[in-house]
């Protein structure tokens, strides 16, 4: 077998492999939001969303997970206060959100306009927006 022919074959395989790797795109996006209760890290992977948040006043953590359809995520939450359903509505560029949620202990009561989030606008640990204080740490 000719060494030149083997080198050409290896080069061709390398080009094909490199080209296929280049065309694969990563659809996972991580965003860090500031909320009234503390920092909220969210991971967007196509239509799946998961995240963790700080309940700063209680010094505990919480989690969310769900499905994204357009700018609306429907899913579940879990933290020191319990667990339940959650709907997170984002603005068009995902720089701000508001929530509706309910606790499994009170399935008929939806909490609305009580939890909001925004991307950090500067390097400060807190900021004011629409009369609310947002915590980023």
DANORZI-V713490 format. One record per residue. RES is the residue in three letters. OMEGA is omega in whole degrees, -180 to 180 (NA if undefined). NEAR is the number of other ideal C-beta (glycine too) atoms within 8 Angstrom. D_CENTER is the distance of its C-alpha to the mean C-alpha in Angstrom with 2 decimals. Layout:
BEGIN
res=<RES,RES>
omega=<OMEGA,OMEGA>
near=<NEAR,NEAR>
d_center=<D_CENTER,D_CENTER>
END
This chain:
BEGIN
res=<UNK,UNK,UNK,UNK,UNK,UNK,UNK,UNK,UNK,UNK,UNK,UNK,UNK,UNK,UNK,UNK,UNK,UNK,UNK,UNK,UNK,UNK,UNK,UNK,UNK,UNK,UNK,UNK,UNK,UNK,UNK,UNK,UNK,UNK,UNK,UNK,UNK,UNK,UNK,UNK,UNK,UNK,UNK,UNK,UNK,UNK,UNK,UNK,UNK,UNK,UNK,UNK,UNK,UNK,UNK,UNK,UNK,UNK,UNK,UNK,UNK,UNK,UNK,UNK,UNK,UNK,UNK,UNK,UNK,UNK,UNK,UNK,UNK,UNK,UNK,UNK,UNK,UNK,UNK,UNK,UNK,UNK,UNK,UNK,UNK,UNK,UNK,UNK,UNK,UNK,UNK,UNK,UNK,UNK,UNK,UNK,UNK,UNK,UNK,UNK,UNK,UNK,UNK,UNK,UNK,UNK,UNK,UNK,UNK,UNK,UNK,UNK,UNK,UNK,UNK,UNK,UNK,UNK,UNK,UNK,UNK,UNK,UNK,UNK,UNK,UNK,UNK,UNK,UNK,UNK,UNK,UNK,UNK,UNK,UNK,UNK,UNK>
omega=<-176,180,179,180,178,178,178,179,178,178,179,178,179,179,179,179,-179,180,-180,177,-179,-176,178,-179,177,-177,-179,180,175,177,179,-178,171,180,178,-177,179,-177,-179,179,180,179,179,178,-173,-178,178,-180,172,-180,176,-178,177,169,-172,-179,-178,-178,177,-179,175,-179,173,173,-180,-178,179,175,-174,178,-178,176,176,-177,-176,174,180,175,-176,179,180,180,179,-180,178,173,178,179,-179,169,-171,-179,177,179,-178,176,171,-176,164,179,176,179,178,179,179,-172,-180,-177,176,174,-179,176,180,-179,-178,177,178,174,-178,-177,-177,-177,-178,-179,176,173,180,175,178,177,-180,176,-180,179,-176,-178,NA>
near=<4,5,6,6,8,9,8,8,8,8,8,8,8,8,8,8,8,8,8,8,7,6,6,6,4,4,6,7,7,8,9,11,13,14,13,9,10,10,12,13,11,12,10,12,9,6,6,10,16,11,11,10,15,13,14,9,5,6,5,8,8,12,11,17,9,13,9,11,7,4,7,10,13,9,12,10,12,8,12,6,5,8,8,12,9,14,10,13,9,10,8,5,4,10,6,10,12,9,12,10,12,12,11,8,6,7,8,4,7,6,9,5,4,6,10,12,10,13,9,11,5,5,3,7,5,9,12,7,7,3,4,8,7,14,14,11,7>
d_center=<54.24,53.89,51.47,50.75,49.64,47.28,45.78,45.22,43.56,41.24,40.38,39.66,37.40,35.54,35.09,33.87,31.39,30.15,29.87,27.84,25.40,25.15,24.32,21.35,18.10,14.80,12.16,9.20,7.16,5.60,5.54,7.58,8.77,12.23,13.36,16.87,16.45,14.74,11.81,8.25,5.94,2.20,3.23,4.69,8.31,10.66,10.67,8.87,5.54,5.63,5.40,8.51,10.39,13.93,16.69,18.79,21.92,22.11,21.04,18.82,15.30,13.30,10.72,9.05,8.90,10.02,10.87,10.06,13.40,13.82,11.98,11.97,9.94,12.57,12.28,13.36,13.10,15.30,16.72,20.22,21.04,20.65,18.42,18.04,16.51,13.80,13.23,10.66,12.27,11.00,13.75,14.65,13.09,9.72,11.27,11.86,11.24,13.58,13.72,16.47,16.81,19.80,21.09,22.82,25.86,26.10,25.02,26.85,25.30,22.09,20.86,20.09,19.57,19.00,15.38,13.88,11.47,12.05,11.44,14.28,17.38,19.54,20.16,21.06,19.55,19.91,20.54,21.94,20.81,22.70,24.51,21.59,20.84,17.33,16.89,14.90,16.27>
END
